[in-house]
Amino acid sequence: MNTTGGVRQVNARKLASSARRMKRSRVILLVTPLMVFMLAFFVLPVINLMSKSFWDPVVANNFPLTAYALRGWTGTNLPNADAYSALAKELVQSAKRGTLWRVGTHLDYELPGFRSLIVSTERFLSKNSSPQRHLNSMTPALAQHAMITFDQRWARLPYWQVLSRKMSPMTLTYLLRVVDMKELPNGAITSVSGNQAVFARILLRTFKISAVVTLITLILGYPLAYWLCTLPPRRRALPMMAILMPFWTSVMVRIASWMVVLPRKGLVNQALIAAHAISTPLNMLYDRAGVYVAMVNVLLPFMVLPLYSVMRDISRAYQMAAESLGSHPFGAFWRVYFPLTIAGVKAGSTLVFTLALGYFIIPALIGGAHDEMISNYIAYYTNTQLNWGFASALSVSLIASAACIFVVSDQVGRLWSWFRNKLYA
Amino acid sequence: MNIKLYFAIAGMLISSAAMAKQITVINYGGEVAQAMRPSFVKPFEKDTNISVITGSYAGGQAKVKAMVEAHHVTWNAVEIEADDLDRGCSRGLYEHIDWSTITHKSQLEPSAVTPCGVGIFKWATVLAYDTDSVKGKPHGWKDFWNVKKYPGKRGLRKTARGTLEFALLADGVPESKVYSVLATHAGVARAFRKLDQLRPHIIWWQAGAQPQQLLESGSVAMSSAFVGRIIAAEKAGQPLGITWNGAIGAYDYWAIPAGAPNKKLTERFIDYTVGVEPQLKFISRLPTGPANRATLTKMTKSQLALIPNAPDHAGGILETSAKFWLQHGAYLDQRFAAWLSQ
């Protein structure tokens, strides 16, 4: 009896565990297509693009001989003649391959004017290398002399320091420029001068606009969600439709409508002037006010829906109980009801804030030059300037600083609830 | 067996011939696309039996870059503005044109001949104003800057190109000296100082359709604008005026993305579009300046009045300097972006 029971138990355990294994493998099998899809079309491309913010092998790939000649160079004196002759050969080769301009563009990011220097030097070298005086047969000393007499800049350290630094594909240039700093040719890191400092300010502005929009949607959305919960279920349909409606309208259409409503000769201004509320039209379109209005309009449902889903499950009995025990209605709301909705507030705010951080169309169409957010600049560097390294650095900075903010706000939230518990205990 | 083989070979030949006889041409869409279809595309297809697929894009270069880097280029020719052409050409994004295949080369205006691009037509950025709110006729960029005499906001295109030239013209620099002044540090500082004066009054536009909307909605009293759009809006009855004085002329070009197939056919198409007949047809539909000089003599007086390279307008018009912008563009773009964000 005992033995058979034991066997049966073991068998049952085995069966159970094999069933679990079967189930797990089935789940893995079901999830695999999605995982593969995400990996191939989301994770890998994102990693690839992000790597461009610090990985820039264009110069190194085109000048391998120069890299070899510059290895071990200390950077305090001019490099030896071998480096000059290697560079001379590779400039001409690179021009033949059609990559010289591209290399020059990447050098120009480090030191303005470098591109025109290497392009003009290459033109000089290939014009003067007749079959008799071919570059390959030119002695290194002669190449050095020719380059320096053609352009004095080849006898100056900064150009060689930059060249030597770019021989490593790792670069800090893009990421430093995001925080308005730069690496000087000699390796020292300084902040850029005032008339070129931009991006720290734009990053800050992006966070400010997102925070204000989050706050406004919270202030508008909280009472709305609360009111929705107080309605009897069958009367909730209509207001719910009104909230969901924007989801079914294209963002472009809504922006276009704001562009009709907000201008100086637009509906809002005409109505206000007709009502004698104002005498001169207000500037709303191409201004921060318009950006806030349009963004709140688009993002409000993302605040209301999480709040509503949390509030719906809170029994009204708690507040009634608090009030019947003598609490002021506001106290009952603030100390009993509000803490129960914190999860919804957090979810809604996080959603709205993250979505707002990446906003692009509204600032571009409704805002002015002072309302552009970081995404507008990412698009500009991707699409117009074709500087994907820097565009990537900008997006890295956005993701990194957003992550920082979420970690910090989470910690602050914890601290706050701990403090609150102490206070009311 | 043999017959099957013949069919297979014949089939392959036919399909490869059919594939070779087709090119894809991308333009900026809108009025340009409407004018190109009957003047370039249709007659070329009829003359050569090469089918031309047209499409449009908004000018973003990221797509071209992605295609070139993936070695999968599906566009044969792209209409492109001078600054994108310069940047793209210098980054190896566009093929070098084999100028020996462009038979009309000798007739083309000098700025229409560049390493990677063949000029199609010249458009002008002019000063446009709302005749309802602007009393009198502004004479140029000095008046554009004069918000006391002509109250109201000002629209400018959000690029360093053009804007800096206008600022110097407003500051009294003559047309012929603009680029030599802008090439110095003092000149750049001077342009930005002049922009500082107007800054609170500027509304920036990006898409070519915006200026006329800005003027119509009363958001601005004056704006820089592509002249073709303003002429069209004027014809539609909008109260607009144009000042040609101090306008900037620039070409749109054909460029061939690096690694695009059928380069010879594409160059044949490009060469066709800059012939006198197609250019005349195009200009009669879209009032722009022809790239082909020989076209000017065949144009009517009323046509000439609307274009930037007409002899009457030539004096006050500044030709954008591709060479200048190629050399200084990167620095000035960055300086301009910094100035905007302040």
HADDOCK unambig.tbl for C-alpha pairs under 7 A between the chains (distance, minus, plus):
assign (segid A and resid 98 and name CA) (segid B and resid 92 and name CA) 6.82 0.50 0.50
assign (segid A and resid 99 and name CA) (segid B and resid 92 and name CA) 6.63 0.50 0.50
assign (segid A and resid 101 and name CA) (segid B and resid 90 and name CA) 4.98 0.50 0.50
assign (segid A and resid 101 and name CA) (segid B and resid 91 and name CA) 5.88 0.50 0.50
assign (segid A and resid 102 and name CA) (segid B and resid 90 and name CA) 6.15 0.50 0.50
assign (segid A and resid 102 and name CA) (segid B and resid 91 and name CA) 4.48 0.50 0.50
assign (segid A and resid 102 and name CA) (segid B and resid 92 and name CA) 6.55 0.50 0.50
assign (segid A and resid 195 and name CA) (segid B and resid 335 and name CA) 6.79 0.50 0.50
assign (segid A and resid 195 and name CA) (segid B and resid 338 and name CA) 6.25 0.50 0.50
assign (segid A and resid 195 and name CA) (segid B and resid 339 and name CA) 6.70 0.50 0.50
assign (segid A and resid 196 and name CA) (segid B and resid 335 and name CA) 5.75 0.50 0.50
assign (segid A and resid 196 and name CA) (segid B and resid 338 and name CA) 5.20 0.50 0.50
assign (segid A and resid 197 and name CA) (segid B and resid 338 and name CA) 6.19 0.50 0.50
assign (segid A and resid 198 and name CA) (segid B and resid 338 and name CA) 5.04 0.50 0.50
assign (segid A and resid 198 and name CA) (segid B and resid 341 and name CA) 6.36 0.50 0.50
assign (segid A and resid 263 and name CA) (segid B and resid 217 and name CA) 6.54 0.50 0.50
assign (segid A and resid 263 and name CA) (segid B and resid 219 and name CA) 6.37 0.50 0.50
assign (segid A and resid 264 and name CA) (segid B and resid 218 and name CA) 6.21 0.50 0.50
assign (segid A and resid 264 and name CA) (segid B and resid 219 and name CA) 5.90 0.50 0.50
assign (segid A and resid 265 and name CA) (segid B and resid 217 and name CA) 5.84 0.50 0.50
assign (segid A and resid 265 and name CA) (segid B and resid 218 and name CA) 5.91 0.50 0.50
assign (segid A and resid 286 and name CA) (segid B and resid 203 and name CA) 6.93 0.50 0.50
assign (segid A and resid 368 and name CA) (segid B and resid 203 and name CA) 6.53 0.50 0.50
assign (segid A and resid 368 and name CA) (segid B and resid 204 and name CA) 6.67 0.50 0.50
assign (segid A and resid 369 and name CA) (segid B and resid 204 and name CA) 6.74 0.50 0.50
assign (segid A and resid 369 and name CA) (segid B and resid 340 and name CA) 6.15 0.50 0.50
assign (segid A and resid 369 and name CA) (segid B and resid 341 and name CA) 6.76 0.50 0.50
assign (segid A and resid 370 and name CA) (segid B and resid 341 and name CA) 5.90 0.50 0.50
assign (segid A and resid 382 and name CA) (segid B and resid 62 and name CA) 5.97 0.50 0.50
assign (segid A and resid 383 and name CA) (segid B and resid 60 and name CA) 4.90 0.50 0.50
assign (segid A and resid 383 and name CA) (segid B and resid 61 and name CA) 4.98 0.50 0.50
assign (segid A and resid 383 and name CA) (segid B and resid 62 and name CA) 4.60 0.50 0.50
assign (segid A and resid 384 and name CA) (segid B and resid 60 and name CA) 6.22 0.50 0.50
assign (segid A and resid 384 and name CA) (segid B and resid 61 and name CA) 6.05 0.50 0.50
assign (segid A and resid 386 and name CA) (segid B and resid 62 and name CA) 6.67 0.50 0.50
